[in-house]
Amino acid sequence: MTAKRYRLDELRPLVGKEVAVSDWLTVTQERINAFAEVGEDRQWIHVDPERAKRESLYGGAIAHGFLTVALLSHLRENAFHIDGQKMGVNYGFNRLRFTAPVLAGSRIRGRFVLHELEDLPGGVQTTWKCTVEREHADKPAIVCDWITRHYG
């Protein structure tokens, strides 16, 4: 899929609308292990697939919730770009819930609804209602309100 492209001045009419949906991304055990090393969170439920299969509630190793959050930037980049900005930054989250686990080897994708757009000196602040869906699952992995700032 080719990412959609929007200019800063095209965002305001999109408030309240789903702006884009990303392609599916496979969350591999290798990616989970790499994140465990970077974040120094080597809990067995993430990095020991055999033990996780035997002992966890989920039947296998799961991705760190913060890995799934970290993938939001990639999912957004895959879904859409904001052109005409000099800089974009993460500002935080108003709401973030880990609603279901992401098992190693499963696929996720992001859905992005532009919830709010506020003017800032030199740019805008956007609040995105994001959902990270799990393929073939009824419940998403994450729901959140992600705040970003864009300066043009």
N, C-alpha and C positions, 0 to 999 in steps of 0.2 A: 504494500500500500504506500502511496505517496502521501507524506504529511501535508495537511492543509496549511495554508499560509494566510495570516491576517496581519494587517498593519494596526498599529496602536489606535488610529482614528476609526478603525472598523469594529472595534470591540463593543462600544456602548450599545448598539442595536442587538447584540448577542446576549445581553443580560437576561437570565431566565431560560436560556436555551442550551441544549447539549451542543457543544462546539465540536467535539471530536471523540472518536473511539480509537484506541491504539490497536496494532496487530497483537497477536498472541505472542507471549514470551515464555519459554520453558525455563523453569527454576530448577537447575540441575543440582545434584549433590556436590559437584565440584564448586559451584558458585556459593553454596551454603558453607562449605568448608573454608573457602577463601574469606568469606565474610567473618566467619568464626575467628580466623587468625587476625584479621584487621581489627576487629572489635574486642578481641581477647575474651570472647564468650564461647567457650568450647563445651557447653552443656551437652550431655550425651543425647538428648532428644533431638539435637541438631546434627551432631557429627558421628554418631554411632548407629548406622542404619539397622544393624542386626539387633542390637539391644532395644532400639526404638520399636522395631517390629514386634519383639517379645513383650516389652514392658510398658509401652506408652498407650495412651488412650486412642491414639490416631492410627496405629497399625504401621507406622514407619517414621522415618526422620522427617522433620518439618523445618521450614525456613524460619529464621529469626523474624519476628514482627518488624524489627527495625531494618532488616534487609528489604522486606517488602516495601516499607516506607521509602527507603533509599532508591528503590527502583521506580518510584513515581516520576522522577525527573526524566529517566529514560523513556518511560511510557508516554509522558507528555511530549517529549521531543519526537518520538515516533508518530504521534497523533497530529501535532500541529506546531507551527512556529509562529512567533510574533516578530514580524519584520519592522524595521524602522526604529529600533530601540538601540541605544548605546550600551545599556546594561540592564539585566534582569536579575533580581535577587529573591531568595526565599525570605519571607518575613515571619513565618510560623504557621501554627495551626490553631483554629478556634476549637475544633473538635476532631478527635482521632480515636477510632475504635478498631481493635483487632477482632473482627466478628467470627472468623473461622481460620483454621490453619491452612498453610500452603504446604502440601506434601512434596518432598523431593521428587522431581520428575514431572510435576504437574505444570500446567500452563495457566498464565494469568494475562489479563489485559486491563487497561485503564479506560474509564469513561469520565469525561470532563464536562461539567455544566458550569457556565459562568454565572455565579450567583450574585455578585456585587462588583461594581466598578466605582472607585472613588478617585477624584482628582487629587494629585499631590503636586507640590512645587516641582516642576520639571518632568512630571510623569503621572502615572496612575497606580493605584493599588487595586488588585483584583482578588476576589475570594472565589475559589473554585470548589464546587461540591464534587468530590472525586469518589469513585467507586473502583476498587480493584476486584475484578471478577475472577473466579476460578472456573476453568472450563469444565462443563458437565456437572456443575454444582448449583444447588439452589441458593446458597448463602454466599455473599461476597467475603473476601479475605479482609478487606479494609473499607471503611467508609470514613471520610474526613472532609473538613473544610480547610483548604490549603490556601494560605495568603501569600501572594507574590507581589513584588513591586517592579515596575517597568519604567525606565527612564529613557527619554528620547531626546 
